[in-house]
Amino acid sequence: MASRMFGPPIDLSELDHTPHRTRRPVFLGRVSTKDQQNPASSIPRQVALAAERLEEGEEFCAYYWDIESGMLPPEQRGLGAQEMYDALAVPIPRHGGLQDLVDRAEQLGITHVLAERSDRLARAMLTSLTVEHELGRLSVQVVYANEPTGGTESGQLRMRRYSQVEAEVYRATMLEMSTGGQIQHAVAGYNHGRPPYPYNAVTDPDAPVRGQGPFGPMRPKKRLAPHPDPRRFDAARELCRLRREEHLTGGQIVEILSEHPDRYPVEGRWTWSHVEALIANPKLSGYQVYNRKATRTGRPGHSRINPVSAWVWSPKITHEPVISLEEWREAQVVTAELRRGTGRGLLQIRAAARQRGLDFATISRTGAHTIHQIGEQRIVLPHPVPDALAAQVIADIGRGR
């Protein structure tokens, strides 16, 4: 504004040798998910509103839009296959998503990014600011169609930041409401995610009828029920026992289960990760548990285990348990000991017995001591077994005592 008010008294434009940069505006849009909004109507509507900020006779050079949650960072958006976008039949071409736009802005000479409003870029304010800063570094101007034109730069900035704060507050509100609903879902005994190995997820006929949502039937509420093959319950119970009572590692448990495929069936083959995940799953205790993992970690395909204090448990048993909650807790204690290396003594004794062709079994456990059967002999060992005592027992096994 100041340059227009206080310019030279005569026309000096012929003296301006600054290279002229041709305008290359592109469209940026986003739809929450294909289930919450109809992309075939929402994206064209966003294009029409953003196009009001084009100059006369100007058209968009490219269209960048995602079918993603606005809570995701740019690097996790637009990862769906192109076939998914094609199937949505959106009558607007797509040249990529938000991350593609940021990556290609300089190469394509983009000068303006036009969107309906700031939350179409992202609902998280940090993401919006980061993208705006990165594009601004490349002299790319971000324009939101719902912002007024004219006025001071400070006024425009205040309006933009207010809008971004509103988007962030809306994001937090939606997360609170969603989390609250998921908590009540678990407390009522309904299952989240894929059912564990010994269970199937079955529709609860007594659950409230959810009917039709805006885009078709809503998903029914499901509970866990024992898998039709009872051997799965036996397999899950045995692998937990092997960890809890015999202190076996995941690899050793895999070997034992794999030796008896008819007794311990599994789709494909037993793996270390499958065994460890089952041992760690509290749903085997009959309780429904939610919020064990944080899936939005910033690393696609990775999740983080939340602290046990953050887990949400149903107040009572909601499905048939494989093991008791006390047995599940003991298995977690042994797992922690194995990771620290304090459970090696019993593992070494078992390995020595197997090398001598002796059967090794746990008979009973009371307090800090456990009775084991090694061949024809019974022996009482503390828990955990000190390395020196383990060495003595192994030496006795070697001497046939």
N, C-alpha and C positions, 0 to 999 in steps of 0.2 A: 504493500500500500504506500509506503513512504517513497518508493522510487517513482510511483505515478504522480504523487502530489508535488514532489520536489525535483522533477526532471529538468533537463536543459530548456532554455527559452526558445530554442530553434531545433529543427529536426537534425539529429546527428546520427541517424540510424546507419548511414553508409559507412560510418567509422567503426561500427561494431563488427569485429571479425571473429566473434565467438562462434564455433561450429554449431550449426543448427541440428538438433537431435529430433529425428522424426518420431512422432508419438506412436507407440505400439502398446495399446491397452489389451489386457486379457481379463477374462472373467474368472472369479474364484467363488465356489459355492460348496455347500455341504448339506447333507440330509442326515439326521440322527442315525437311523437304521432303516433298512428296507421294511421292517415290521412296524415302526412307529410313524413313519411318514411315507407318502407315496412319491418316490423319486420322479416318476413320469410326469407328475404335475408340479411338484415342488421346485425342481431344478429349472424348468422353463419360467416359472413365476419369478424366481430369483434373478434369472437372466434379464427378464423384462424390467425389473426394478433397477438393477445395476446399470442397464443400458441407458437409463435416463441421465447418467452422468457422462455419457459419451458426447464428444463434440459433434456438431452438425456434419452429417455425411460420413461419420466414422463408424467402424465396425470392430468387433472383437477379433484379435489376431489368433486367439486360442482360448480354449475352455478347460479349466482345471476344477474338478469337483470330486468329492469323496462321498461314499455311503458309510459313514463312521460316526462314532460317538465324538462329540466335541471335547471330551475329557482326555482323549488320547494325544500323546505328543506327535509331532509331524512324522517322525521316523516309523511310527507304528500305524500310520494311516495309508490307505491306498494299496494295501498288500494283497487284496483279493484278486483272483484271476480275472482277466479281461472278459472271459465267458460269462462271469457273474454280472458284470456291468451290461454286457450285450443283452442278457436275458431280461433285464429290467425295462427294455424298450423305451429308454429316455430319448426324446427327440432332439437332444442336444449332443453334439460330438464331445468326446472326452479325450484330452491330450495328456492326462495324468492327474495326480492329486496334489495336495499341498506341498509335500516334500519334493515332488518333481518340479513344481513351480519354483521353489527356492533354489534348487540345484541348477535350473536352466535359465534363470532370469537374465544373468549377465551374457550368456552365450547367445540367447535369442534377442538381446537388445530390448527387453521389455521395459517400458517406461511407467506404466500405470497398472495397478491391480485393482479392479473394481468388484466389490461384493455388496450384497444387500445390506448387511450390518456386521458388526465386529464378531458376534458369536458364530457367524458362519465360518470364520477363520478358526476360532477355538473358543471354548467356554472358560478355559484356564487363562487367567490374565497373563501369567508368565509366558505362556506359549505365544499369545498375541503380541506381547511386547518384544519377544525374541525374534519372531518372524518379521515384525515391522522394522526392528533395528537392522536385521540382516538385509532386508530389501532396501532400506534407506541408505545403507552403506554403499549399495550399488546404484544409488540415485533413482530408485524405483519408488514412486509415490503410491501409497495405499489409500484408496478412496472408498468410503462406505456410503451407500445411497441414502441411508436414513439420517445422515448428519446434515445440518443446515450449511448453506454456502454463505460466504461473506463473513464480515466481522473480523475480530482480531485473532491472531494465531493462538493466543492464550485461551480465548473463549472456545475456539474449536478444540483445543487440546483438552480443556476441562470437560467438554461434552463427550469426547471420545473416552476419556478415562472413566467418567461416570457410567457410560454404557458398558465398559469392560468390567467394572466393579459389579454392576448388576448381573452380568453374565456369570461372574465368579460366584456370587452369592446364590444365584439360581442353581449353579452346578453343585454347590455344597448342600443346598436344600434337597435337590434330587437324590444326592448320595445318602443323606440322612433318611429320607423317606424309603429309598430302595433298601438300605441296610436294615431299617426297622421292619420292613415287610419280610425280608429274608430271615431275620431272627425269629419272627413269629411263625414263619413257615417251618423252621427247624424245631422250635419249641413244641409245635403241634405234632411233630413226628414225621413230617414229610421230607422226602429225600432231595438232596441237591446233587446234581452231577451224575456221573456214571456209577452204577451200583458196584460195590466191591465184589470180588471173585465168587464168594459163596452165596451171593444174593441175586435176585432179580428185582427190578422196580416194577411194581404193579399198581394200576390205577385204584385209588381208594373209592369204592362205591358210595361211601358215606360222606365223602367230602362235599362241600357246597358246590352246586352246579355253577360253573363259571361262564358258560354260554359263549356268545360271539363277541369278539373284540372288533376293533375298527377294520382289521384286515383278515378276518376269518376266525375260526374257533380258537379259543385260548387253550393253552396246554393244561391238561388235567393234573391234579395233584396226585403224587405217587408215593407209596410206602415201600420199604424193603421187605421182601419175603424170601424164604430159603429157596435156593436154586432147585429146579426139579431133580437134578442129579445129586443125591445125598453124599456122594463121595467128595464133593467140593467142601462141604462142611467138615468132613473128616480130615481133608488135606489142610484146610486152614487151621483147624485145631492142632494138628500135628506139627505144622511148621512153627506155630506159636510156642508149643511145648518144647520143641528142639532149641529154640532161642532161650526160653525162660528157664528150663531145667538143665539143659546140657550145654548152654552157652555157645552154641554153634554159630559160626559166621554165616553170612548170606550165601557165600559160595559153597560151603559145606552142606547147607540145607538144600540148595539146588541139586547137588549130587545125589542126596538121599531121595528126594522127590522124583528125580529123573530116573532113578533105578527101578521105580515101580509105577510106570505110566498107567497101568490098569487100576491101581489103587488111588493114585493122585492125578487125575486127568486135568489137562489144561489145553487151552487153544494155543497152538504153536508149540512153544517149549517154555519150561521154567527159566526165569532169568533172575539175576541178583536184584535188579530194581523191582521186579514184581514181588519177590519175597519180602524185601525190606519195606515196600509200600504197604503190604498186607499186615506185617507185624506192627507197623506204626499207625495203622488205621483204627481209631477208637470206635468206629461203628461196629466192629466185630464184638464189642461188649454189649450190644443191644441198644445203646443210646444213639440218638441222632445228634450229630455234631456239625456245626457250621463255623466258617471263618478260620479254618485251619491254615489256609494258604492265601497269600496275597498274590493274585495273578497279574496285577498291573505293576510290574517291577521296573518297567523301562527297557526290559530285554525281551524281545519277542520270543514266545515259546518257553519262557522260564517263569517259575513261580517261587515264592519265598515262604517258608514255614513261619507262621506267626507264633509268638509265644503262647504257651498253654493258657496263660491268664486271659488272653484275648479270645479264646474259643468260646462258642456258645453251645451249651449242652441242653438237650431236652431234660425236663425235671424227672422223668421216669423212663424206664425201658420201653421202647416203641416197636421193636421187632425182635425176633428170636435171636438170642446171643449165641455166638460161637464159643466165646470164653467169658469168664466173669470180668468185671472191671478191675478187680484186684489182680487177676492174672495178667490182664493187659498192662497194668502199671508195672508189674514185676518184669515183664518183657522189655519195657522201655528202660528200666533201670539197668538190665543186663546189656541192652544195646549201647547205652552210654558207657558202661564199663568196657565193652569191647572196643569202642572208639578211643577210649583213653588207654587201652592196652592192659587194663587190670583184670581182664577175664582170660588171659592167655594160659594160666596154669591148668585149668580144667580142659581146655582145648588140647594142650600138649599131652595130658594124661589119656584123653580119648584117642588121640592119634597113635600113641604108643600101644594102647590096647588093640587097636585095629591092626597094627603092624604084626602083632603076635597072634592074630586070629581070634582074639577074645571078644566076646560080646560085652558091650558097655551100655548100661541102662541106669536111669535114675529111679530109685525106689520110693523115696519120700523126702520131704523137706520140712524141717521144724526150726523156726527162728533163723539163726545164723549158720546152721549146719544142715548138710544134705547127705542122705545115705545112697550110695551108688553100688551097683552090682557090676563087678569086673570079672568075667568068667564065672567061676564058682565061688568067688570071694566077695564079701560085702565089706565096704569101707566107708567110714564117716569122715567127711571133709568139711572144713569151714567154707564160708562164702564171703568174699572170694577166696580162692586157693592161693596162698603165698607161693612165690616162685621156688623158694627153698623146699617147701613141702611137696610141691609138684615134682621137683627133681628127685626127691626121695621115693615117691610113689612110682615114678617111671623106672627108677633103678630096681625097685622090688619087682615090678612087672618083668623087667629084663632078666631077673634071676629066677623067675617062675614062682615067686612067693605071693 
